[in-house]
Amino acid sequence: MPTDRAVVAKRVDEGEADLEEISELTRSAGYEVVGELTQRRTQDAAYHFGEGKVDELAALVRETGADTVVVDNEMGPFQTYNVGGKLPEGVDVLDRFTLILELFGQRAQTRKAQLQVELAELRYELPRAEAKASLAKRDERPGFMGLGEYDESREQDIKNQIARISEELDRIAEKEEKRRAQRRDQGFDLVALAGYTNAGKSTLLRRLASELDVDENEEQHPDLDSTAESEDRLFTTLGTTTRKADTGTREVLLTDTVGFVSDLPHWLVESFKSTLDSVYYADLVLLVVDASEPVEEMRQKLVTSHDTLSDRNEAPIVTVFNKADKLSEPEIERRERALSGLAPNPIVVSGKTGENVDRLRERVERELPDWEQERLLLPVTDEAMSVVSWIHDNGNVHEESYGDQQVVIEFEAPPAVVSKARSKAADLDPVAAEAGEV
């Protein structure tokens, strides 16, 4: 973990610049924040900030002894180079997305997460390598952004690496899609925990999976993080953690995923597409929000979350106001009223204390897609008893009766399970096994 001292800076076109999030991100990456600087003005093509403000930034760096400047904006490679040229020698300049990539790199544990981080880094580096080539042609030989000396083959190397990593991630995504299909065939509903980073999703996963040890059967999921950490820092969950949560009659697999963060560019979101597939292809999304934050902060984070979900998510969304243990009842009601447009009918819980978690389980059951009702007539044979046992394991049996020649079983289950049960019944004895929907 870095131990550098950092100054955080931000430019806004209008309004007040809020440094809370970038400061939290910077500290999460291991830096000590020793200074802040903001500016309200239109973007300067050469320095991003006004040149006078960059001089002020350089003075602040010297005063605080900072080793790094973290800019809460996206800066072009030439702007980064120009700002770096005005700072004391050896001071690094990181923009918002360089910092996020550094954070991701620290958190990546699984092969998939490491590949996604590497892909995002390469996509970020490519335009900077192109800018480096341009500067090198002017014989400026820059050494910024950690790219080292200019190599004319670097751009093609980056493109080749992007293609190779994309292919490997596509193969991983195909395997995960097959696994999702198998789980649905086995009668599982897939529920995803989504939301802004540090909203308490991992704590809620542990609470909802409390009937089972979160670490149980981890050897069966070598592709998944073995635990979902519950710490007060950003991006503790970078990959996915999936555990079983029995909510009542339904068998639910609950997946915790990487937290959202505001203003992420398309190339960064696209690099983590296969991780976000766990959310996009779920049967239900629990959108978790830290309800202890100010209303306007909650609003901004809800907007960010909905923006991230809007392109591809088709599942129903239930908003979960978490950390209710930190709020009074009137404060909770005020948040519900103020955010009703973005979060209609939210459920208020505390993952830490377990408050209202049983109500959340009931809500999950109500919101999941309806199961199909089915009635099957099966011959009384050993093979048919095996089918009956399979239906018990994968559906919810309402009635089961036996005669001399036939067994009648009435049940409800996901459509995929009902279809497979019909197929199994038909394979037993086409004459004796009759099926009909209730």
Kinemage of the C-alpha trace (Angstrom):
@kinemage 1
@onewidth
@group {chain A} dominant
@subgroup {mainchain}
@vectorlist {calphas} color= white
{ca met a 1} P 0.000 0.000 0.000
{ca pro a 2} L 1.323 3.454 -0.845
{ca thr a 3} L 2.288 5.754 1.996
{ca asp a 4} L 2.518 8.930 -0.092
{ca arg a 5} L 1.086 12.265 0.971
{ca ala a 6} L -1.453 13.596 -1.500
{ca val a 7} L -3.094 16.870 -2.420
{ca val a 8} L -6.570 16.492 -3.940
{ca ala a 9} L -7.854 18.991 -6.497
{ca lys a 10} L -11.007 19.485 -8.547
{ca arg a 11} L -12.332 21.849 -11.217
{ca val a 12} L -16.037 22.469 -11.819
{ca asp a 13} L -17.753 24.532 -14.495
{ca glu a 14} L -20.246 25.922 -11.985
{ca gly a 15} L -21.405 25.417 -8.425
{ca glu a 16} L -19.254 24.224 -5.534
{ca ala a 17} L -16.607 21.519 -5.923
{ca asp a 18} L -17.189 18.606 -3.535
{ca leu a 19} L -13.952 16.844 -2.536
{ca glu a 20} L -15.466 14.330 -0.106
{ca glu a 21} L -15.615 11.380 -2.504
{ca ile a 22} L -12.191 11.892 -4.089
{ca ser a 23} L -10.654 12.295 -0.628
{ca glu a 24} L -12.255 9.031 0.471
{ca leu a 25} L -11.034 7.280 -2.673
{ca thr a 26} L -7.537 8.663 -2.113
{ca arg a 27} L -7.430 7.489 1.486
{ca ser a 28} L -8.788 4.083 0.462
{ca ala a 29} L -5.826 3.766 -1.898
{ca gly a 30} L -3.501 4.304 1.068
{ca tyr a 31} L -2.603 7.968 0.688
{ca glu a 32} L -2.651 10.597 3.412
{ca val a 33} L -4.624 13.621 2.200
{ca val a 34} L -2.626 16.688 3.262
{ca gly a 35} L -4.166 19.448 1.137
{ca glu a 36} L -7.148 20.448 -1.008
{ca leu a 37} L -7.612 22.829 -3.923
{ca thr a 38} L -10.657 23.683 -6.043
{ca gln a 39} L -11.465 25.977 -8.938
{ca arg a 40} L -14.670 27.067 -10.641
{ca arg a 41} L -14.030 27.921 -14.293
{ca thr a 42} L -14.271 26.418 -17.750
{ca gln a 43} L -11.650 23.858 -18.654
{ca asp a 44} L -8.301 25.163 -19.873
{ca ala a 45} L -7.068 23.271 -22.922
{ca ala a 46} L -3.437 23.276 -21.801
{ca tyr a 47} L -3.642 22.765 -18.017
{ca his a 48} L -7.266 21.744 -17.306
{ca phe a 49} L -7.125 24.304 -14.455
{ca gly a 50} L -6.173 27.897 -15.120
{ca glu a 51} L -2.410 28.352 -15.303
{ca gly a 52} L -2.440 30.587 -12.227
{ca lys a 53} L -4.318 27.909 -10.269
{ca val a 54} L -1.677 25.348 -11.293
{ca asp a 55} L 0.981 27.671 -9.855
{ca glu a 56} L -1.083 27.780 -6.654
{ca leu a 57} L -1.257 23.970 -6.722
{ca ala a 58} L 2.524 23.735 -7.044
{ca ala a 59} L 2.949 26.049 -4.035
{ca leu a 60} L 0.534 23.888 -1.993
{ca val a 61} L 2.502 20.775 -2.917
{ca arg a 62} L 5.745 22.375 -1.728
{ca glu a 63} L 4.095 23.624 1.467
{ca thr a 64} L 2.611 20.229 2.411
{ca gly a 65} L 5.468 18.057 1.153
{ca ala a 66} L 3.018 16.077 -0.985
{ca asp a 67} L 4.338 13.337 -3.257
{ca thr a 68} L 1.187 13.046 -5.371
{ca val a 69} L -1.537 15.256 -6.795
{ca val a 70} L -4.915 13.579 -7.308
{ca val a 71} L -7.246 15.468 -9.661
{ca asp a 72} L -10.947 14.608 -9.409
{ca asn a 73} L -11.495 15.098 -13.136
{ca glu a 74} L -10.567 13.280 -16.306
{ca met a 75} L -7.440 14.912 -17.673
{ca gly a 76} L -5.978 14.506 -21.127
{ca pro a 77} L -2.404 13.252 -21.480
{ca phe a 78} L -1.071 16.652 -22.586
{ca gln a 79} L -2.816 18.380 -19.668
{ca thr a 80} L -1.307 15.863 -17.258
{ca tyr a 81} L 2.124 16.424 -18.765
{ca asn a 82} L 1.797 20.211 -18.588
{ca val a 83} L 0.625 20.231 -14.966
{ca gly a 84} L 3.407 17.824 -14.011
{ca gly a 85} L 5.928 20.174 -15.549
{ca lys a 86} L 4.958 22.931 -13.092
{ca leu a 87} L 5.140 20.722 -9.987
{ca pro a 88} L 8.289 19.936 -7.988
{ca glu a 89} L 10.374 17.159 -9.506
{ca gly a 90} L 9.214 13.639 -8.691
{ca val a 91} L 5.596 14.554 -7.858
{ca asp a 92} L 3.099 12.255 -9.595
{ca val a 93} L -0.145 13.491 -11.148
{ca leu a 94} L -3.098 11.085 -11.023
{ca asp a 95} L -6.484 11.907 -12.421
{ca arg a 96} L -9.671 10.363 -11.058
{ca phe a 97} L -9.533 7.267 -13.227
{ca thr a 98} L -5.843 6.542 -12.677
{ca leu a 99} L -6.595 6.514 -8.953
{ca ile a 100} L -9.585 4.187 -9.389
{ca leu a 101} L -7.463 1.814 -11.462
{ca glu a 102} L -4.842 1.849 -8.705
{ca leu a 103} L -7.551 0.979 -6.185
{ca phe a 104} L -8.868 -1.817 -8.393
{ca gly a 105} L -5.362 -3.198 -8.782
{ca gln a 106} L -4.951 -3.358 -4.999
{ca arg a 107} L -8.259 -5.214 -4.553
{ca ala a 108} L -8.079 -7.685 -7.452
{ca gln a 109} L -7.657 -11.216 -6.072
{ca thr a 110} L -9.193 -13.573 -8.613
{ca arg a 111} L -7.902 -14.212 -12.121
{ca lys a 112} L -11.012 -12.605 -13.601
{ca ala a 113} L -10.684 -9.445 -11.503
{ca gln a 114} L -6.989 -9.157 -12.337
{ca leu a 115} L -7.738 -9.478 -16.056
{ca gln a 116} L -10.448 -6.820 -15.847
{ca val a 117} L -8.086 -4.419 -14.088
{ca glu a 118} L -5.364 -5.075 -16.661
{ca leu a 119} L -7.842 -4.492 -19.505
{ca ala a 120} L -9.001 -1.188 -17.996
{ca glu a 121} L -5.397 -0.056 -17.509
{ca leu a 122} L -4.541 -0.836 -21.129
{ca arg a 123} L -7.611 0.999 -22.439
{ca tyr a 124} L -6.619 3.976 -20.340
{ca glu a 125} L -2.981 3.790 -21.444
{ca leu a 126} L -3.628 3.554 -25.198
{ca pro a 127} L -4.463 7.239 -25.889
{ca arg a 128} L -1.584 8.260 -23.617
{ca ala a 129} L 0.825 6.106 -25.577
{ca glu a 130} L -0.406 7.851 -28.705
{ca ala a 131} L 0.175 11.236 -27.046
{ca lys a 132} L 3.632 10.094 -25.938
{ca ala a 133} L 4.451 9.295 -29.551
{ca ser a 134} L 3.387 12.795 -30.555
{ca leu a 135} L 5.534 14.390 -27.855
{ca ala a 136} L 8.493 12.185 -28.738
{ca lys a 137} L 8.317 13.353 -32.347
{ca arg a 138} L 8.817 16.866 -30.964
{ca asp a 139} L 11.838 15.482 -29.106
{ca glu a 140} L 10.278 16.306 -25.723
{ca arg a 141} L 10.808 12.693 -24.519
{ca pro a 142} L 8.292 12.893 -21.653
{ca gly a 143} L 8.421 10.529 -18.705
{ca phe a 144} L 4.940 10.993 -17.289
{ca met a 145} L 2.109 8.643 -16.229
{ca gly a 146} L 4.599 5.865 -15.521
{ca leu a 147} L 4.861 4.917 -19.196
{ca gly a 148} L 8.647 4.927 -19.348
{ca glu a 149} L 10.646 5.696 -22.469
{ca tyr a 150} L 8.865 5.953 -25.785
{ca asp a 151} L 8.772 2.808 -27.902
{ca glu a 152} L 7.183 3.111 -31.329
{ca ser a 153} L 5.835 -0.468 -31.090
{ca arg a 154} L 4.045 0.225 -27.782
{ca glu a 155} L 0.719 1.216 -29.318
{ca gln a 156} L 0.422 -2.046 -31.261
{ca asp a 157} L 1.530 -4.034 -28.196
{ca ile a 158} L -1.306 -2.461 -26.194
{ca lys a 159} L -3.859 -3.271 -28.892
{ca asn a 160} L -2.639 -6.883 -29.052
{ca gln a 161} L -2.865 -7.246 -25.271
{ca ile a 162} L -6.380 -5.755 -25.238
{ca ala a 163} L -7.482 -8.331 -27.831
{ca arg a 164} L -5.891 -11.229 -25.906
{ca ile a 165} L -7.399 -10.261 -22.540
{ca ser a 166} L -10.815 -9.587 -24.089
{ca glu a 167} L -10.824 -13.099 -25.562
{ca glu a 168} L -9.944 -14.674 -22.202
{ca leu a 169} L -12.632 -12.662 -20.412
{ca asp a 170} L -15.149 -13.722 -23.074
{ca arg a 171} L -14.304 -17.370 -22.326
{ca ile a 172} L -14.790 -16.768 -18.597
{ca ala a 173} L -18.106 -15.025 -19.308
{ca glu a 174} L -19.305 -18.016 -21.364
{ca lys a 175} L -18.516 -20.375 -18.482
{ca glu a 176} L -20.339 -18.115 -16.041
{ca glu a 177} L -23.388 -17.930 -18.309
{ca lys a 178} L -23.487 -21.740 -18.434
{ca arg a 179} L -23.236 -21.807 -14.639
{ca arg a 180} L -26.154 -19.354 -14.349
{ca ala a 181} L -28.230 -21.524 -16.696
{ca gln a 182} L -27.404 -24.642 -14.644
{ca arg a 183} L -28.407 -22.919 -11.424
{ca arg a 184} L -31.734 -21.852 -12.917
{ca asp a 185} L -32.290 -25.408 -14.148
{ca gln a 186} L -31.731 -26.550 -10.550
{ca gly a 187} L -34.508 -24.219 -9.349
{ca phe a 188} L -32.423 -21.355 -8.019
{ca asp a 189} L -33.493 -17.728 -8.334
{ca leu a 190} L -30.562 -15.370 -8.917
{ca val a 191} L -30.561 -12.195 -6.814
{ca ala a 192} L -27.835 -9.545 -7.127
{ca leu a 193} L -26.753 -6.997 -4.546
{ca ala a 194} L -25.917 -3.774 -6.372
{ca gly a 195} L -25.265 -0.222 -5.318
{ca tyr a 196} L -22.725 2.401 -4.598
{ca thr a 197} L -19.414 1.330 -3.138
{ca asn a 198} L -19.396 1.176 0.681
{ca ala a 199} L -23.198 0.978 0.958
{ca gly a 200} L -22.926 -2.169 3.088
{ca lys a 201} L -23.667 -4.832 0.457
{ca ser a 202} L -21.123 -7.320 1.824
{ca thr a 203} L -22.476 -6.957 5.368
{ca leu a 204} L -25.998 -7.525 4.054
{ca leu a 205} L -24.844 -10.624 2.156
{ca arg a 206} L -23.507 -12.094 5.378
{ca arg a 207} L -26.778 -11.312 7.145
{ca leu a 208} L -29.002 -12.800 4.423
{ca ala a 209} L -26.775 -15.881 4.170
{ca ser a 210} L -26.634 -16.250 7.958
{ca glu a 211} L -28.246 -19.705 7.921
{ca leu a 212} L -25.186 -20.890 6.032
{ca asp a 213} L -21.557 -20.089 6.704
{ca val a 214} L -20.528 -17.556 4.051
{ca asp a 215} L -17.326 -19.547 3.560
{ca glu a 216} L -19.142 -22.895 3.194
{ca asn a 217} L -18.386 -24.837 0.009
{ca glu a 218} L -15.924 -22.184 -1.139
{ca glu a 219} L -13.779 -24.894 -2.742
{ca gln a 220} L -16.635 -25.471 -5.206
{ca his a 221} L -16.306 -21.918 -6.506
{ca pro a 222} L -12.621 -21.393 -7.415
{ca asp a 223} L -13.645 -18.544 -9.726
{ca leu a 224} L -15.308 -16.582 -6.930
{ca asp a 225} L -13.877 -14.602 -4.038
{ca ser a 226} L -13.918 -16.896 -1.014
{ca thr a 227} L -15.434 -14.290 1.296
{ca ala a 228} L -17.243 -10.995 1.108
{ca glu a 229} L -15.317 -8.595 3.280
{ca ser a 230} L -17.190 -6.139 5.476
{ca glu a 231} L -14.896 -3.181 6.004
{ca asp a 232} L -15.418 0.576 5.991
{ca arg a 233} L -13.366 1.218 2.882
{ca leu a 234} L -14.088 1.399 -0.829
{ca phe a 235} L -13.851 -1.479 -3.284
{ca thr a 236} L -13.290 -4.271 -0.751
{ca thr a 237} L -15.417 -6.363 -3.141
{ca leu a 238} L -14.016 -6.265 -6.663
{ca gly a 239} L -15.018 -9.653 -7.992
{ca thr a 240} L -18.204 -11.507 -7.121
{ca thr a 241} L -19.197 -13.547 -4.081
{ca thr a 242} L -22.197 -15.877 -4.453
{ca arg a 243} L -23.874 -17.659 -1.549
{ca lys a 244} L -27.166 -19.449 -0.947
{ca ala a 245} L -29.876 -17.583 0.974
{ca asp a 246} L -33.085 -19.481 1.767
{ca thr a 247} L -35.795 -16.808 1.858
{ca gly a 248} L -38.682 -19.222 2.489
{ca thr a 249} L -40.179 -21.327 -0.303
{ca arg a 250} L -37.700 -20.073 -2.890
{ca glu a 251} L -34.087 -21.172 -3.232
{ca val a 252} L -32.047 -18.022 -3.778
{ca leu a 253} L -28.452 -17.513 -4.834
{ca leu a 254} L -27.309 -14.069 -3.719
{ca thr a 255} L -24.359 -12.368 -5.439
{ca asp a 256} L -22.384 -9.428 -4.082
{ca thr a 257} L -20.584 -7.389 -6.753
{ca val a 258} L -18.212 -4.469 -7.194
{ca gly a 259} L -19.627 -1.174 -5.942
{ca phe a 260} L -20.643 1.568 -8.329
{ca val a 261} L -18.895 4.927 -8.341
{ca ser a 262} L -19.956 8.142 -10.054
{ca asp a 263} L -18.758 9.469 -13.411
{ca leu a 264} L -17.083 6.306 -14.650
{ca pro a 265} L -16.245 6.474 -18.357
{ca his a 266} L -17.585 3.896 -20.801
{ca trp a 267} L -14.202 2.197 -21.290
{ca leu a 268} L -13.907 1.495 -17.544
{ca val a 269} L -17.437 0.122 -17.167
{ca glu a 270} L -16.934 -1.998 -20.292
{ca ser a 271} L -13.763 -3.526 -18.811
{ca phe a 272} L -15.835 -4.866 -15.902
{ca lys a 273} L -18.744 -6.004 -18.070
{ca ser a 274} L -18.453 -9.677 -17.130
{ca thr a 275} L -18.587 -8.854 -13.410
{ca leu a 276} L -21.616 -6.615 -13.938
{ca asp a 277} L -23.292 -9.469 -15.852
{ca ser a 278} L -24.031 -10.932 -12.408
{ca val a 279} L -26.336 -7.936 -11.932
{ca tyr a 280} L -27.648 -7.615 -15.496
{ca tyr a 281} L -28.716 -11.283 -15.713
{ca ala a 282} L -30.221 -11.588 -12.227
{ca asp a 283} L -33.896 -12.337 -11.590
{ca leu a 284} L -34.037 -9.540 -9.016
{ca val a 285} L -31.704 -6.670 -8.081
{ca leu a 286} L -31.427 -5.373 -4.519
{ca leu a 287} L -30.151 -1.801 -4.916
{ca val a 288} L -28.454 -1.045 -1.592
{ca val a 289} L -28.063 2.564 -0.438
{ca asp a 290} L -26.382 3.926 2.679
{ca ala a 291} L -29.352 5.655 4.321
{ca ser a 292} L -27.176 7.346 6.950
{ca glu a 293} L -25.770 9.751 4.348
{ca pro a 294} L -27.300 13.171 3.592
{ca val a 295} L -30.339 13.089 1.311
{ca glu a 296} L -28.618 14.857 -1.601
{ca glu a 297} L -25.721 12.400 -1.446
{ca met a 298} L -28.168 9.503 -1.472
{ca arg a 299} L -29.932 11.067 -4.447
{ca gln a 300} L -26.707 11.405 -6.428
{ca lys a 301} L -25.719 7.813 -5.680
{ca leu a 302} L -29.151 6.490 -6.640
{ca val a 303} L -28.869 8.325 -9.956
{ca thr a 304} L -25.388 6.840 -10.524
{ca ser a 305} L -26.643 3.351 -9.736
{ca his a 306} L -29.669 3.636 -12.022
{ca asp a 307} L -27.480 5.014 -14.809
{ca thr a 308} L -25.164 2.007 -14.491
{ca leu a 309} L -28.089 -0.418 -14.523
{ca ser a 310} L -30.234 1.263 -17.168
{ca asp a 311} L -28.515 0.064 -20.350
{ca arg a 312} L -28.812 -3.695 -19.863
{ca asn a 313} L -30.672 -4.582 -16.694
{ca glu a 314} L -34.175 -6.025 -17.180
{ca ala a 315} L -34.817 -7.426 -13.702
{ca pro a 316} L -37.098 -5.731 -11.166
{ca ile a 317} L -35.250 -3.497 -8.681
{ca val a 318} L -35.946 -3.271 -4.947
{ca thr a 319} L -34.251 -0.339 -3.217
{ca val a 320} L -32.816 -1.205 0.198
{ca phe a 321} L -32.085 1.655 2.602
{ca asn a 322} L -29.292 0.131 4.690
{ca lys a 323} L -27.683 1.261 7.989
{ca ala a 324} L -31.041 2.122 9.569
{ca asp a 325} L -29.437 1.618 12.998
{ca lys a 326} L -27.804 5.038 12.528
{ca leu a 327} L -31.116 6.889 12.003
{ca ser a 328} L -34.227 7.879 13.938
{ca glu a 329} L -37.687 7.027 12.607
{ca pro a 330} L -38.444 10.659 11.552
{ca glu a 331} L -35.123 10.827 9.666
{ca ile a 332} L -35.947 7.611 7.827
{ca glu a 333} L -39.407 8.890 6.887
{ca arg a 334} L -37.917 12.168 5.614
{ca arg a 335} L -35.541 10.251 3.332
{ca glu a 336} L -38.339 8.044 2.037
{ca arg a 337} L -40.444 11.091 1.127
{ca ala a 338} L -37.569 13.020 -0.434
{ca leu a 339} L -36.403 10.112 -2.594
{ca ser a 340} L -39.751 8.548 -3.504
{ca gly a 341} L -39.262 9.329 -7.200
{ca leu a 342} L -35.960 7.419 -7.380
{ca ala a 343} L -36.738 4.820 -4.717
{ca pro a 344} L -40.451 3.993 -4.631
{ca asn a 345} L -41.462 1.772 -1.717
{ca pro a 346} L -37.951 1.120 -0.348
{ca ile a 347} L -37.334 -1.368 2.431
{ca val a 348} L -35.353 -0.045 5.408
{ca val a 349} L -32.928 -2.470 7.066
{ca ser a 350} L -29.718 -2.702 9.049
{ca gly a 351} L -27.289 -5.290 7.793
{ca lys a 352} L -25.235 -4.684 10.940
{ca thr a 353} L -27.985 -5.389 13.520
{ca gly a 354} L -30.358 -7.508 11.424
{ca glu a 355} L -33.237 -5.031 11.775
{ca asn a 356} L -35.981 -5.776 9.215
{ca val a 357} L -33.883 -8.412 7.422
{ca asp a 358} L -36.763 -10.888 7.763
{ca arg a 359} L -39.017 -8.346 6.014
{ca leu a 360} L -36.410 -8.100 3.261
{ca arg a 361} L -36.514 -11.888 2.817
{ca glu a 362} L -40.302 -11.696 2.475
{ca arg a 363} L -39.995 -8.850 -0.013
{ca val a 364} L -37.525 -10.849 -2.108
{ca glu a 365} L -40.045 -13.691 -2.286
{ca arg a 366} L -42.814 -11.332 -3.425
{ca glu a 367} L -40.731 -9.555 -6.050
{ca leu a 368} L -39.137 -12.578 -7.715
{ca pro a 369} L -40.729 -13.668 -11.014
{ca asp a 370} L -43.759 -15.912 -10.548
{ca trp a 371} L -43.293 -19.647 -10.598
{ca glu a 372} L -45.454 -21.873 -12.780
{ca gln a 373} L -48.056 -24.247 -11.342
{ca glu a 374} L -47.929 -27.834 -12.627
{ca arg a 375} L -49.658 -31.202 -12.055
{ca leu a 376} L -48.008 -34.419 -13.234
{ca leu a 377} L -49.290 -38.018 -13.312
{ca leu a 378} L -46.438 -40.503 -13.085
{ca pro a 379} L -46.286 -44.303 -13.059
{ca val a 380} L -45.389 -45.916 -9.757
{ca thr a 381} L -41.852 -47.035 -10.633
{ca asp a 382} L -38.392 -46.544 -9.167
{ca glu a 383} L -37.571 -44.155 -12.003
{ca ala a 384} L -40.701 -42.095 -11.302
{ca met a 385} L -39.829 -41.891 -7.594
{ca ser a 386} L -36.493 -40.436 -8.650
{ca val a 387} L -38.369 -37.740 -10.609
{ca val a 388} L -40.619 -37.031 -7.606
{ca ser a 389} L -37.537 -36.631 -5.427
{ca trp a 390} L -35.992 -34.264 -8.008
{ca ile a 391} L -39.159 -32.129 -8.052
{ca his a 392} L -39.035 -31.884 -4.238
{ca asp a 393} L -35.422 -30.703 -4.480
{ca asn a 394} L -36.061 -28.113 -7.187
{ca gly a 395} L -39.609 -26.862 -6.626
{ca asn a 396} L -42.287 -26.360 -4.001
{ca val a 397} L -44.642 -29.396 -3.762
{ca his a 398} L -48.248 -28.601 -2.735
{ca glu a 399} L -49.788 -32.061 -2.924
{ca glu a 400} L -48.622 -35.606 -3.561
{ca ser a 401} L -50.925 -38.641 -3.696
{ca tyr a 402} L -50.351 -42.306 -4.572
{ca gly a 403} L -52.624 -44.866 -6.196
{ca asp a 404} L -52.042 -48.450 -7.309
{ca gln a 405} L -50.731 -47.432 -10.734
{ca gln a 406} L -50.021 -43.700 -10.574
{ca val a 407} L -48.661 -40.928 -8.387
{ca val a 408} L -50.064 -37.418 -8.756
{ca ile a 409} L -47.810 -34.529 -7.802
{ca glu a 410} L -48.853 -30.866 -7.809
{ca phe a 411} L -46.095 -28.289 -7.447
{ca glu a 412} L -44.828 -24.860 -8.426
{ca ala a 413} L -41.357 -24.120 -9.730
{ca pro a 414} L -39.411 -21.835 -12.079
{ca pro a 415} L -40.380 -22.282 -15.749
{ca ala a 416} L -37.094 -24.042 -16.540
{ca val a 417} L -37.690 -26.580 -13.760
{ca val a 418} L -41.296 -27.200 -14.849
{ca ser a 419} L -40.123 -27.791 -18.423
{ca lys a 420} L -37.465 -30.250 -17.292
{ca ala a 421} L -39.951 -32.047 -15.000
{ca arg a 422} L -42.310 -32.522 -17.958
{ca ser a 423} L -39.439 -33.889 -20.031
{ca lys a 424} L -38.422 -36.294 -17.277
{ca ala a 425} L -42.030 -37.447 -16.902
{ca ala a 426} L -42.403 -37.989 -20.645
{ca asp a 427} L -39.226 -40.081 -20.710
{ca leu a 428} L -40.595 -42.464 -18.086
{ca asp a 429} L -43.454 -43.976 -20.038
{ca pro a 430} L -45.156 -42.050 -22.864
{ca val a 431} L -48.411 -43.941 -22.278
{ca ala a 432} L -48.610 -44.066 -18.509
{ca ala a 433} L -47.134 -40.613 -17.832
{ca glu a 434} L -49.714 -37.921 -18.613
{ca ala a 435} L -49.148 -34.256 -17.851
{ca gly a 436} L -51.468 -31.311 -17.615
{ca glu a 437} L -51.234 -27.798 -16.189
{ca val a 438} L -53.427 -26.888 -13.249
